[in-house]
Amino acid sequence: MLELSDKGLKTADIARALSIRYNDVQALRRTAASTLAYVDKRISEKLAYKLRGHHTKFSKG
């Protein structure tokens, strides 16, 4: 969805391309920034954990 948005497609076009409802695309686009920030934070935490030499499983969150 984000790739299509970056290519300049409008919400209606994205909904058609992905075969999902227009309202669902709107909701996903509203939460995309916070979702990406959360994923980035989790990746940074896992990387820091690994760089400290820990090799056990990382807790889910």
MMTF fields as JSON, N, C-alpha, C and O atoms, coordinates in Angstrom:
{
  "mmtfVersion": "1.0.0",
  "mmtfProducer": "UNKNOWN",
  "numBonds": 243,
  "numAtoms": 244,
  "numGroups": 61,
  "numChains": 1,
  "numModels": 1,
  "chainsPerModel": [1],
  "groupsPerChain": [61],
  "chainIdList": ["A"],
  "bondAtomList": [4, 2, 8, 6, 12, 10, 16, 14, 20, 18, 24, 22, 28, 26, 32, 30, 36, 34, 40, 38, 44, 42, 48, 46, 52, 50, 56, 54, 60, 58, 64, 62, 68, 66, 72, 70, 76, 74, 80, 78, 84, 82, 88, 86, 92, 90, 96, 94, 100, 98, 104, 102, 108, 106, 112, 110, 116, 114, 120, 118, 124, 122, 128, 126, 132, 130, 136, 134, 140, 138, 144, 142, 148, 146, 152, 150, 156, 154, 160, 158, 164, 162, 168, 166, 172, 170, 176, 174, 180, 178, 184, 182, 188, 186, 192, 190, 196, 194, 200, 198, 204, 202, 208, 206, 212, 210, 216, 214, 220, 218, 224, 222, 228, 226, 232, 230, 236, 234, 240, 238],
  "bondOrderList": [1, 1, 1, 1, 1, 1, 1, 1, 1, 1, 1, 1, 1, 1, 1, 1, 1, 1, 1, 1, 1, 1, 1, 1, 1, 1, 1, 1, 1, 1, 1, 1, 1, 1, 1, 1, 1, 1, 1, 1, 1, 1, 1, 1, 1, 1, 1, 1, 1, 1, 1, 1, 1, 1, 1, 1, 1, 1, 1, 1],
  "groupList": [{"groupName": "MET", "atomNameList": ["N", "CA", "C", "O"], "elementList": ["N", "C", "C", "O"], "formalChargeList": [0, 0, 0, 0], "bondAtomList": [1, 0, 2, 1, 3, 2], "bondOrderList": [1, 1, 2], "singleLetterCode": "M", "chemCompType": "L-PEPTIDE LINKING"}, {"groupName": "LEU", "atomNameList": ["N", "CA", "C", "O"], "elementList": ["N", "C", "C", "O"], "formalChargeList": [0, 0, 0, 0], "bondAtomList": [1, 0, 2, 1, 3, 2], "bondOrderList": [1, 1, 2], "singleLetterCode": "L", "chemCompType": "L-PEPTIDE LINKING"}, {"groupName": "GLU", "atomNameList": ["N", "CA", "C", "O"], "elementList": ["N", "C", "C", "O"], "formalChargeList": [0, 0, 0, 0], "bondAtomList": [1, 0, 2, 1, 3, 2], "bondOrderList": [1, 1, 2], "singleLetterCode": "E", "chemCompType": "L-PEPTIDE LINKING"}, {"groupName": "SER", "atomNameList": ["N", "CA", "C", "O"], "elementList": ["N", "C", "C", "O"], "formalChargeList": [0, 0, 0, 0], "bondAtomList": [1, 0, 2, 1, 3, 2], "bondOrderList": [1, 1, 2], "singleLetterCode": "S", "chemCompType": "L-PEPTIDE LINKING"}, {"groupName": "ASP", "atomNameList": ["N", "CA", "C", "O"], "elementList": ["N", "C", "C", "O"], "formalChargeList": [0, 0, 0, 0], "bondAtomList": [1, 0, 2, 1, 3, 2], "bondOrderList": [1, 1, 2], "singleLetterCode": "D", "chemCompType": "L-PEPTIDE LINKING"}, {"groupName": "LYS", "atomNameList": ["N", "CA", "C", "O"], "elementList": ["N", "C", "C", "O"], "formalChargeList": [0, 0, 0, 0], "bondAtomList": [1, 0, 2, 1, 3, 2], "bondOrderList": [1, 1, 2], "singleLetterCode": "K", "chemCompType": "L-PEPTIDE LINKING"}, {"groupName": "GLY", "atomNameList": ["N", "CA", "C", "O"], "elementList": ["N", "C", "C", "O"], "formalChargeList": [0, 0, 0, 0], "bondAtomList": [1, 0, 2, 1, 3, 2], "bondOrderList": [1, 1, 2], "singleLetterCode": "G", "chemCompType": "PEPTIDE LINKING"}, {"groupName": "THR", "atomNameList": ["N", "CA", "C", "O"], "elementList": ["N", "C", "C", "O"], "formalChargeList": [0, 0, 0, 0], "bondAtomList": [1, 0, 2, 1, 3, 2], "bondOrderList": [1, 1, 2], "singleLetterCode": "T", "chemCompType": "L-PEPTIDE LINKING"}, {"groupName": "ALA", "atomNameList": ["N", "CA", "C", "O"], "elementList": ["N", "C", "C", "O"], "formalChargeList": [0, 0, 0, 0], "bondAtomList": [1, 0, 2, 1, 3, 2], "bondOrderList": [1, 1, 2], "singleLetterCode": "A", "chemCompType": "L-PEPTIDE LINKING"}, {"groupName": "ILE", "atomNameList": ["N", "CA", "C", "O"], "elementList": ["N", "C", "C", "O"], "formalChargeList": [0, 0, 0, 0], "bondAtomList": [1, 0, 2, 1, 3, 2], "bondOrderList": [1, 1, 2], "singleLetterCode": "I", "chemCompType": "L-PEPTIDE LINKING"}, {"groupName": "ARG", "atomNameList": ["N", "CA", "C", "O"], "elementList": ["N", "C", "C", "O"], "formalChargeList": [0, 0, 0, 0], "bondAtomList": [1, 0, 2, 1, 3, 2], "bondOrderList": [1, 1, 2], "singleLetterCode": "R", "chemCompType": "L-PEPTIDE LINKING"}, {"groupName": "TYR", "atomNameList": ["N", "CA", "C", "O"], "elementList": ["N", "C", "C", "O"], "formalChargeList": [0, 0, 0, 0], "bondAtomList": [1, 0, 2, 1, 3, 2], "bondOrderList": [1, 1, 2], "singleLetterCode": "Y", "chemCompType": "L-PEPTIDE LINKING"}, {"groupName": "ASN", "atomNameList": ["N", "CA", "C", "O"], "elementList": ["N", "C", "C", "O"], "formalChargeList": [0, 0, 0, 0], "bondAtomList": [1, 0, 2, 1, 3, 2], "bondOrderList": [1, 1, 2], "singleLetterCode": "N", "chemCompType": "L-PEPTIDE LINKING"}, {"groupName": "VAL", "atomNameList": ["N", "CA", "C", "O"], "elementList": ["N", "C", "C", "O"], "formalChargeList": [0, 0, 0, 0], "bondAtomList": [1, 0, 2, 1, 3, 2], "bondOrderList": [1, 1, 2], "singleLetterCode": "V", "chemCompType": "L-PEPTIDE LINKING"}, {"groupName": "GLN", "atomNameList": ["N", "CA", "C", "O"], "elementList": ["N", "C", "C", "O"], "formalChargeList": [0, 0, 0, 0], "bondAtomList": [1, 0, 2, 1, 3, 2], "bondOrderList": [1, 1, 2], "singleLetterCode": "Q", "chemCompType": "L-PEPTIDE LINKING"}, {"groupName": "HIS", "atomNameList": ["N", "CA", "C", "O"], "elementList": ["N", "C", "C", "O"], "formalChargeList": [0, 0, 0, 0], "bondAtomList": [1, 0, 2, 1, 3, 2], "bondOrderList": [1, 1, 2], "singleLetterCode": "H", "chemCompType": "L-PEPTIDE LINKING"}, {"groupName": "PHE", "atomNameList": ["N", "CA", "C", "O"], "elementList": ["N", "C", "C", "O"], "formalChargeList": [0, 0, 0, 0], "bondAtomList": [1, 0, 2, 1, 3, 2], "bondOrderList": [1, 1, 2], "singleLetterCode": "F", "chemCompType": "L-PEPTIDE LINKING"}],
  "groupTypeList": [0, 1, 2, 1, 3, 4, 5, 6, 1, 5, 7, 8, 4, 9, 8, 10, 8, 1, 3, 9, 10, 11, 12, 4, 13, 14, 8, 1, 10, 10, 7, 8, 8, 3, 7, 1, 8, 11, 13, 4, 5, 10, 9, 3, 2, 5, 1, 8, 11, 5, 1, 10, 6, 15, 15, 7, 5, 16, 3, 5, 6],
  "groupIdList": [1, 2, 3, 4, 5, 6, 7, 8, 9, 10, 11, 12, 13, 14, 15, 16, 17, 18, 19, 20, 21, 22, 23, 24, 25, 26, 27, 28, 29, 30, 31, 32, 33, 34, 35, 36, 37, 38, 39, 40, 41, 42, 43, 44, 45, 46, 47, 48, 49, 50, 51, 52, 53, 54, 55, 56, 57, 58, 59, 60, 61],
  "secStructList": [7, 2, 2, 2, 2, 2, 6, 6, 7, 7, 2, 2, 2, 2, 2, 2, 2, 2, 6, 7, 7, 2, 2, 2, 2, 2, 2, 2, 2, 2, 2, 2, 2, 2, 2, 2, 2, 2, 2, 2, 2, 2, 2, 2, 2, 2, 2, 2, 2, 2, 2, 6, 6, 7, 7, 1, 7, 7, 7, 7, 7],
  "xCoordList": [0.824, 0.0, 0.872, 0.611, 1.912, 2.786, 3.537, 3.764, 3.917, 4.594, 3.669, 4.089, 2.423, 1.456, 1.225, 1.103, 1.167, 1.0, 2.203, 2.054, 3.405, 4.62, 4.656, 5.265, 3.993, 3.936, 2.898, 2.752, 2.169, 1.218, -0.221, -1.079, -0.506, -1.878, -2.746, -2.307, -3.96, -4.93, -5.558, -5.447, -6.211, -6.797, -7.718, -7.645, -8.573, -9.498, -8.739, -9.11, -7.669, -6.871, -6.15, -6.037, -5.663, -4.991, -5.991, -5.676, -7.174, -8.218, -8.529, -8.651, -8.658, -8.925, -7.753, -7.954, -6.536, -5.35, -5.17, -4.714, -5.531, -5.353, -6.63, -6.633, -7.696, -9.0, -9.463, -9.932, -9.316, -9.831, -10.696, -10.648, -11.48, -12.415, -11.682, -10.619, -12.268, -11.746, -11.517, -10.473, -12.51, -12.401, -11.24, -10.597, -10.972, -9.841, -8.512, -7.592, -8.41, -7.193, -7.004, -5.889, -8.069, -7.977, -7.472, -6.592, -8.025, -7.622, -6.164, -5.424, -5.753, -4.364, -3.399, -2.321, -3.783, -2.913, -2.779, -1.718, -3.854, -3.804, -2.835, -2.173, -2.754, -1.911, -0.53, 0.299, -0.264, 1.002, 2.212, 3.187, 2.179, 3.347, 3.676, 4.84, 2.656, 2.931, 3.359, 4.182, 2.814, 3.222, 4.684, 5.439, 5.088, 6.477, 7.417, 8.507, 7.009, 7.833, 7.997, 9.086, 6.928, 6.985, 7.922, 8.735, 7.806, 8.669, 10.128, 11.006, 10.39, 11.749, 12.32, 13.482, 11.509, 11.932, 12.268, 13.292, 11.409, 11.636, 12.9, 13.652, 13.136, 14.351, 15.575, 16.552, 15.538, 16.665, 16.926, 18.077, 15.851, 16.009, 16.643, 17.546, 16.17, 16.711, 18.17, 18.991, 18.489, 19.864, 20.774, 21.858, 20.357, 21.155, 21.347, 22.431, 20.315, 20.373, 21.404, 22.216, 21.364, 22.316, 23.739, 24.679, 23.905, 25.238, 25.864, 27.086, 25.028, 25.549, 26.011, 26.516, 25.846, 26.337, 25.338, 25.706, 24.094, 23.068, 22.597, 22.354, 22.478, 22.084, 20.824, 20.467, 20.156, 18.917, 17.764, 17.924, 16.613, 15.45, 15.101, 15.217, 14.679, 14.235, 12.773, 12.008, 12.381, 10.98, 10.058, 10.416, 8.868, 7.86, 7.187, 7.019, 6.795, 6.159, 5.184, 4.595],
  "yCoordList": [-1.181, 0.0, 1.251, 2.202, 1.24, 2.415, 2.63, 3.768, 1.546, 1.674, 2.306, 3.169, 1.886, 2.467, 3.943, 4.76, 4.268, 5.662, 6.496, 7.615, 5.928, 6.635, 6.856, 7.809, 5.958, 6.104, 7.132, 7.419, 7.691, 8.745, 8.291, 9.092, 7.019, 6.551, 7.127, 7.299, 7.414, 7.934, 6.77, 5.614, 7.083, 6.074, 5.124, 3.911, 5.647, 4.804, 3.846, 2.68, 4.347, 3.5, 2.405, 1.275, 2.733, 1.743, 0.672, -0.518, 1.087, 0.131, -0.836, -2.041, -0.32, -1.182, -2.122, -3.312, -1.598, -2.409, -3.55, -4.636, -3.293, -4.302, -5.089, -5.994, -4.742, -5.397, -5.339, -6.327, -4.152, -3.942, -2.688, -1.876, -2.552, -1.429, -0.095, -0.017, 0.93, 2.288, 2.709, 3.268, 2.433, 2.819, 2.111, 2.68, 0.869, 0.134, 0.763, 0.848, 1.197, 1.879, 3.171, 3.481, 3.916, 5.147, 4.857, 5.555, 3.839, 3.494, 3.058, 3.45, 2.257, 1.799, 2.953, 3.0, 3.874, 5.022, 5.912, 6.49, 6.027, 6.848, 6.275, 7.022, 4.957, 4.319, 3.941, 3.462, 4.14, 3.705, 4.344, 3.646, 5.629, 6.31, 5.761, 5.502, 5.584, 5.065, 3.605, 3.176, 2.841, 1.438, 1.358, 0.556, 2.169, 2.173, 2.617, 2.064, 3.597, 4.054, 2.945, 2.762, 2.203, 1.095, -0.008, -0.53, -0.356, -1.387, -0.941, -1.736, 0.3, 0.823, 0.745, 0.383, 1.082, 1.017, -0.421, -0.667, -1.365, -2.772, -3.315, -4.068, -2.947, -3.383, -2.823, -3.543, -1.555, -0.934, -1.624, -1.855, -1.955, -2.648, -4.019, -4.396, -4.765, -6.107, -6.029, -6.844, -5.062, -4.9, -4.55, -5.118, -3.632, -3.26, -4.461, -4.654, -5.261, -6.463, -7.441, -7.987, -7.655, -8.566, -8.026, -8.79, -6.722, -6.126, -6.178, -6.118, -6.289, -6.433, -7.861, -8.16, -8.738, -10.103, -11.099, -12.223, -10.718, -11.642, -12.496, -11.995, -13.777, -14.669, -15.456, -16.384, -15.102, -15.771, -15.098, -14.034, -15.717, -15.153, -13.794, -13.585, -12.878, -11.548, -11.636, -12.352, -10.926, -10.992, -10.381, -9.418, -10.942, -10.41, -9.23, -9.199, -8.247, -7.08, -6.428, -5.429],
  "zCoordList": [0.0, 0.0, 0.0, -0.737, 0.836, 0.899, -0.414, -0.825, -1.062, -2.355, -3.377, -4.148, -3.387, -4.321, -4.022, -4.935, -2.758, -2.361, -2.8, -3.292, -2.612, -3.036, -4.543, -5.028, -5.281, -6.741, -7.172, -8.36, -6.187, -6.493, -6.655, -7.028, -6.381, -6.514, -5.405, -4.267, -5.761, -4.791, -4.027, -4.437, -2.923, -2.056, -2.818, -2.622, -3.674, -4.441, -5.357, -5.49, -5.99, -6.882, -6.102, -6.578, -4.908, -4.058, -3.637, -3.655, -3.265, -2.86, -3.992, -3.767, -5.191, -6.35, -6.615, -6.86, -6.567, -6.86, -5.855, -6.212, -4.604, -3.555, -3.263, -2.429, -3.947, -3.758, -2.301, -1.737, -1.714, -0.357, -0.355, -1.279, 0.696, 0.766, 0.922, 1.539, 0.357, 0.418, 1.871, 2.205, 2.738, 4.15, 4.84, 5.722, 4.438, 5.018, 4.613, 5.425, 3.374, 2.922, 3.712, 4.13, 3.918, 4.704, 6.118, 6.622, 6.746, 8.113, 8.159, 9.061, 7.2, 7.162, 6.925, 7.518, 6.066, 5.797, 7.021, 7.256, 7.809, 9.027, 10.054, 10.775, 10.119, 11.132, 10.613, 11.387, 9.35, 8.753, 9.426, 9.703, 9.693, 10.276, 11.662, 11.969, 12.495, 13.837, 13.79, 14.598, 12.859, 12.704, 12.289, 12.838, 11.339, 10.894, 12.006, 12.155, 12.778, 13.901, 14.93, 15.473, 15.201, 16.152, 15.648, 16.41, 14.375, 13.788, 13.838, 14.172, 13.516, 13.563, 14.979, 15.166, 15.961, 17.364, 17.762, 18.397, 17.389, 17.73, 17.058, 17.678, 15.815, 15.118, 15.82, 16.023, 16.193, 16.897, 18.228, 18.597, 18.954, 20.234, 20.052, 20.799, 19.057, 18.808, 18.369, 18.79, 17.535, 17.079, 18.246, 18.371, 19.095, 20.264, 21.181, 21.733, 21.347, 22.173, 21.619, 22.366, 20.315, 19.668, 19.754, 19.974, 19.582, 19.609, 21.004, 21.143, 22.026, 23.387, 23.647, 24.729, 22.674, 22.792, 23.316, 23.658, 23.386, 23.852, 22.678, 21.58, 22.934, 21.845, 22.173, 21.446, 23.244, 23.574, 22.859, 22.262, 22.924, 22.247, 22.828, 24.036, 21.987, 22.395, 22.768, 22.122, 23.787, 24.223, 23.198, 22.521, 23.084, 22.181, 22.835, 24.055, 22.022, 22.602, 21.778, 22.191]
}
